Amino acid sequence: MDSSDSSQKPKKGLGNTILKAIAGVFIFYITLYGTIYVLSHISSSGSTGNAIANGVQTILPIYKTVTETIFSGSINVPPLTYRYITFDVPSNARDVQLNINIVASGGWGNNIILYVMNYPNFVNYENGNNYYVYYNSGKETYIYTTVNLPNGGGEYVIVLDNTFSIISTKTVTGTITLSYQVPVT
């Protein structure tokens, strides 16, 4: 056969394979970028709005912030004792925070220990067993802090501990508030 014969089909060359590979990579990255774009808009849409994924519209819940006063005023804590305050967090709560702003006075050190724990750990604390706390202030005069608690419900306890003092009653004055978000119904 003559090389000038036009009835012969051209051979697929390396150039076509490279073009197909480049096109495939281009389509892959466009698809990847689109997926990331959609997912980032779904997750960054905050606590309100609608999201569309795979052609299905999902209504995201709208949340409202609830703030409750747990303690406000003064309480005396005699030597070798503690006082406690209980509070509940709803099961559908998220972004749960306990805001503490208290001052202790009385005795040589003008101090108190503040613990924040869940109720089962408080039972262990009362019985002298090992316990876990979400917050332990140590001996302090002024406690101004925010304690993040787990999402979801539970019963919690704030302990004002003066068991280290053998003579002095401590007076604790201030406010403790609880804030969290719940879905609007």
C-alpha positions in Angstrom: 0.0 0.0 0.0 1.0 3.5 -0.8 1.2 5.9 2.1 -0.8 8.4 0.0 -3.8 6.0 -0.1 -6.8 7.9 1.3 -8.9 4.9 2.0 -6.8 4.0 5.0 -8.2 5.1 8.4 -6.0 7.3 10.5 -4.4 5.7 13.6 -5.4 7.0 17.0 -2.4 8.8 18.2 -1.0 9.7 21.6 -2.4 13.2 21.2 -6.0 12.0 21.5 -5.2 10.0 24.6 -3.6 13.0 26.3 -6.6 15.2 25.4 -9.0 12.6 26.9 -6.9 12.4 30.1 -6.9 16.2 30.4 -10.6 16.4 29.8 -11.2 13.7 32.5 -9.0 15.5 35.0 -10.9 18.8 34.2 -14.3 17.2 34.7 -13.1 15.5 38.0 -11.9 18.9 39.4 -15.1 20.7 38.3 -17.2 18.0 40.0 -15.1 18.1 43.1 -15.3 21.9 43.3 -19.1 21.8 42.8 -19.5 19.2 45.6 -17.3 21.2 48.0 -19.2 24.4 47.1 -22.6 22.8 47.8 -21.5 21.1 51.0 -19.8 24.3 52.3 -23.0 26.3 51.7 -25.1 23.6 53.5 -22.8 23.6 56.6 -22.2 27.3 56.7 -25.8 28.3 56.3 -25.9 28.7 60.0 -28.9 27.9 62.1 -31.6 29.0 59.7 -32.6 28.5 56.1 -33.0 25.8 53.5 -30.4 23.6 52.0 -30.7 21.7 48.7 -28.6 18.6 48.2 -29.1 16.0 45.5 -32.2 17.8 44.4 -33.9 17.4 47.8 -34.8 20.4 49.8 -34.1 20.2 53.5 -35.5 22.7 56.0 -32.9 23.4 58.6 -34.1 24.2 62.1 -34.3 27.8 63.4 -32.8 28.2 66.8 -33.4 30.7 69.6 -31.2 31.6 72.5 -32.6 31.0 76.0 -31.0 32.6 79.1 -31.9 31.6 82.6 -30.7 33.0 85.9 -29.4 30.1 88.0 -28.2 32.2 91.0 -28.4 35.8 91.9 -27.7 37.3 95.3 -25.7 36.0 98.2 -25.3 32.7 100.0 -23.4 31.9 103.2 -21.3 28.7 103.2 -20.3 27.7 106.8 -16.9 26.2 107.5 -16.3 22.5 106.7 -19.4 22.5 104.5 -20.6 23.2 100.9 -23.7 24.5 99.3 -25.0 23.4 96.0 -27.4 24.7 93.2 -29.0 22.3 90.7 -30.2 23.2 87.3 -31.5 21.3 84.2 -30.6 21.6 80.5 -33.2 20.5 78.0 -32.5 17.5 75.8 -32.7 19.5 72.6 -30.2 22.3 73.8 -27.0 23.1 72.0 -24.2 25.6 72.6 -24.8 25.3 76.4 -22.8 27.8 78.5 -22.8 28.6 82.2 -21.7 32.2 82.8 -20.3 32.7 86.3 -19.6 36.0 88.0 -19.2 35.7 91.8 -17.1 37.0 94.7 -16.3 35.3 97.9 -15.7 37.1 101.2 -14.9 36.1 104.8 -12.1 34.4 106.6 -8.4 34.9 106.0 -8.4 34.1 102.3 -11.8 35.5 101.2 -12.0 32.4 98.9 -14.3 29.6 97.9 -14.0 26.6 95.5 -16.6 26.3 92.8 -17.2 23.0 90.9 -19.6 22.4 88.0 -20.5 18.8 87.5 -23.4 16.6 86.3 -25.7 15.1 88.9 -24.2 11.5 89.0 -20.8 13.0 89.7 -22.3 15.1 92.4 -23.6 12.0 94.1 -20.0 10.6 94.0 -18.7 13.9 95.4 -21.2 13.8 98.3 -20.2 10.2 99.1 -16.4 10.8 99.0 -15.9 8.8 95.8 -14.0 9.8 92.6 -15.9 12.4 90.5 -15.5 14.3 87.3 -16.1 18.0 87.0 -16.6 20.3 84.0 -15.0 23.1 86.0 -12.9 23.4 89.2 -12.0 27.0 90.2 -9.5 26.1 92.9 -9.5 28.5 95.9 -10.5 31.9 94.4 -11.9 35.2 95.6 -13.3 36.3 92.3 -14.6 33.8 89.8 -15.5 35.2 86.4 -15.7 32.6 83.7 -17.8 30.8 81.1 -18.1 27.0 81.3 -19.1 25.1 78.1 -21.3 22.2 78.8 -22.2 19.3 76.4 -25.0 19.6 74.0 -28.2 17.8 75.0 -30.0 17.5 78.2 -29.0 16.7 81.8 -29.1 17.7 85.4 -26.1 19.7 86.6 -24.9 20.9 89.9 -22.8 24.0 91.0 -21.0 23.3 94.2 -19.7 26.1 96.5 -17.1 24.3 98.6 -15.8 25.7 101.9 -14.7 22.3 103.3 -11.1 23.5 103.5 -12.0 26.2 106.0 -12.2 25.1 109.7 -13.3 28.4 111.2 -14.6 30.9 108.6 -18.0 31.2 107.0 -17.7 32.4 103.4 -20.3 34.7 101.8 -20.6 34.2 98.0 -22.2 37.1 96.1 -22.9 37.4 92.4 -24.8 35.9 89.4 -24.7 32.7 87.5 -26.6 32.4 84.3 -27.3 29.5 81.9 -27.6 30.1 78.1 -28.3 27.7 75.3 -30.0 27.4 72.0 -33.1 25.4 71.2 -35.1 24.8 68.0 -38.0 27.1 67.5 -41.2 25.1 67.4 
